Amino acid sequence: MRLPDPVPPVAVGPGKRIYFASDFHLGVPDETLSRARELKIIRWLEMARQDAAAIYLLGDVFDFWFEYRHAIPKGFTRLKGKLAELTDAGLPVTIFTGNHDMWLFDYFPRELGIPVVRRPVSVELGRHSFVLGHGDGLGPKDYTYKVLKRVFASPVAQWLFARFHPNFGIGLANFWSRRSRLAGNKKEDVYLGEDEWLLQYCRDVQRRQPHDFYIFGHRHLPLDVAVDARARYLNLGEWVNHCSYAVYDGETVRLEYFV
């Protein structure tokens, strides 16, 4: 089955670049450290806007997010303001849902002019073909999570959660968020080689539908790995420990680190 291509192509003119980042996990481990990370992300966005043709945020921007019909989680006002400033200036920004913020609905498209993408997509950027996505639930194994994802992504589960009062629903979610794998500020730095499940996914897609670059988040480990003689798989890492991102300049993609 071919990957969908609902994301429009982007031209990369002279001196322009495309930026990719993921796994900001805003909200953990606590308000103080999350706020400091949010301010750092805003500085990165301000840097990127100087030559950006587009910005892609590939999921888990927030460690938890749920949109009620008339309420959203408190906080992250500075980030939302910066994103609105960028889109108002005509800079395309696209956000993908991750496993922590899969309950993004219409707030970002309606209020910030940012489309929300929910699955891996194939897109033409500059002269190259890309596969972009968060990365959760792809590749072999992890069957328990794949079942849970289908449950939480279902309209029934979303409707049921929306029945909770925001004080309880968001409070409960924040409690579980603080128990997540990044809440303890631990690095996940073990590279699994040929057993990397996202690498296996990339190679499976490459056999059926060749691309030049595969870019994902979720893994929390910055990676740049050959898929085959043509293609590369890059993982964007995360911003609790690495502050890593990727840049495409029209010729190639490379990982960089923001300090």
N, C-alpha and C positions, 0 to 999 in steps of 0.2 A: 504494500500500500504506500502510495506517495505521500510525503508530508504536505500539509496545506501551506498556502502562501498568502495569508490575509494581510501581511505586513507589506506596505508599498516599498518598491525599490528606492534607494537613495543614491544620488550621484555624489561623487567626492571630487570636488574641483581642486585646482592648485592651492596648496597651503591649507587644505581642509582635512579634518580627521573625524573619525567616528569613535565614540567612547562607549565602553561596556563595563558595568559593575553590578555586583549582586551581594546579597547576604550582609546588609548593614545591621540587621537584627536590632533595630532601634527598640528600646524598652528594657533590654537586659544589659548588665546584671542588676542595675539600679538606676534611679533617675539621674543621679549626678554623672555617672560614667556615660550613660546614654546621651545626656545633653552635650557632654564634651565631644562625643563621637558625631552627633548631629552637626555641631558647629564645624567639625573637620570635614564632613561630607559637603557642607555648604561651601567651604573654601575650595574643595575639589571641583564642585560644579562651577564655581566662579572662574577657576582656572580653565576648565574645559570649554566654557562658552567662548573663550577668545578665538578658537579655531574650529569649533565643533560644527559638523554638518548634521549630526544627530547624536542622541544619547539613548542608550538602551539600559534599563534597569531590570536585571533578570531574576527577580524574585527574592522573597524574604527581606524586603526593605524594612518591614516591621516584624518583630518577633511575635506579635499578635495583631490582628485587625479583624473587626467585624463591623459592618455597616447596618445599623438599624435604619428604618425608614426616615427617622428624623434625628438620628444621633450617630456620632462616630466617636472612637476613642479619643480621650484628651491627649494633648501633647503634640509634638512634632510640628508645631506651628511654623517654626522658622524654615524647616525643610519644605513644607507645602508652599509657603510664601515664595521661596526661591524658585521652586519648580514652576509656579504660576508666572513669575517674572520671566523665566526663560521661554515658556510657551507663548506668553503675550508678545515677546520680542520676535516670534516667528521661528524659534529653534524647535525642531521636532523632538519630543521625548516620548518614549514608549515604555510601559511598565508591564512586566510579566508577573503572574501570580506564582508564589512558591508554596511550600507545604505549611508555612507559618502564616501566610497572608492570602490563602486561597479564597477568603471571603471578601475580597475586593469586588465591589459591584459597580455602581454608576457614579460614585462621588468623584473619582479622578477624571473620568471623561467629561462629566457635566461641569464641575467646578474648576478644574485645572487644564482642561483640554488635552488630557493624556489618555490615549487608548490603552485598554487593559487586554492582554493576551493570555490565554489560559493553557496553551499546549505548545509543544515545539513546532516551529515554523521554518519553512525554507524561504529565504529572501535574497535578492540580488543587491549587494552593496558595492558601489564602485564597479570594478571589472570582475568581481569574484562572487561566488555563490556561498552562502552561509546557512547553517542550521543554528537557530537560537532557541533557548529554552531555559527553564530553571534546572531541570535534571532529576527531579524527584520521581520515583516510580518507573524509571526507564531501565532497560537492560534486564538481565536475568535475576532471579531470586528476589528477596525482599517481599515475599508474597503477602505477609501479614500487613505491611504498610500499604501495599497496593489495594487490598480489600478495604482498609480503613480510609484510604483516600477516596475510594468510590462512595463510601458511606458519607463522609463529610462534604463531599462535592455534590451530594444529592439535594434537590430542592426540598425534600422532606426534612432532612437534618437541618438545613438552613432555616426553614420555617419554624421548626421546633425550638432552635436556639433563640430565634427572634422573639419567642414568647417570654423569655426571661426578661425581667427588668434590667436595663443597662447597668445599674449599680451592682447587680448580682452577676449577670452574664460576663461583663468585661472584667469584674473583679475575679471571678473564677478563672477566666482565661489567663489573666495576668499571673495568678498563682501558679498555674501549670507552666506558663512561659518561663518563670524564674527557675524552674526545674529542668530546663532544656539543656542540651549538650554544650551550648556556649555560655550559659549563665555562670558557670564556674570559671570562665576565662581560660579554658583549656584548649590548647592547639590539637588539631587532628592532623598529624604530620607523617602518617605512615602511608607511603605510596605502595600500592598493591601490585604494580607491574601489570602483567597480562590479565590479572584477575580484577582490574578496575572495571566495574560494571558499566560505567558510562563510556569507557573506551570500547567495550564490547558492543554497546548500543551503536556507537558511531560507526564501527566497522560493519555492522549489520546494515545500517542505512546506506553506507557507502557502496556496498555491493549492489544495492537496488537502485540507488539514486545518487550518483556521485556529486560531491560538493568540494569546495576548497577549504573551508574552515567550519569547525563545530565549536560553539562557545556555550558553556553551561556554568551554572553556579552549583549550589547545594552541597558539594563535596567538601567545602571549607579548606581546600588545599590548592594553592596556585600550581597549575600544571600546564605544560606545553609538550604534547606527545604526538608522534607521528601516527596517523591512522593507516595510511598506506603511502605509496610513493608520491601521491598528489596532495593529500589532505592532512590537516593537523587538528587535534583536539586541544582546546585551551579551557582550563577551569579557572574561574575568576577568584577563587579563594574566599575570604571574608574580611570584614572590617573591625572585628573585635581584636584580632591579633595582627593580621597581615596588612590591611589597608591596600589591597592589591586590586588592579583593574587592567583592562586591555584596551589597546588603541589600534585602530586600523587607519593607515595613511594612504590608502589607495593601491598599495603594493603588497604589504604584508601586515600581519597582526603580531603584536608583541605585548607581553605582560610588563606592567610598570607598578611602582609602589609610591604612594603619596605620603609625604612626611610633613 
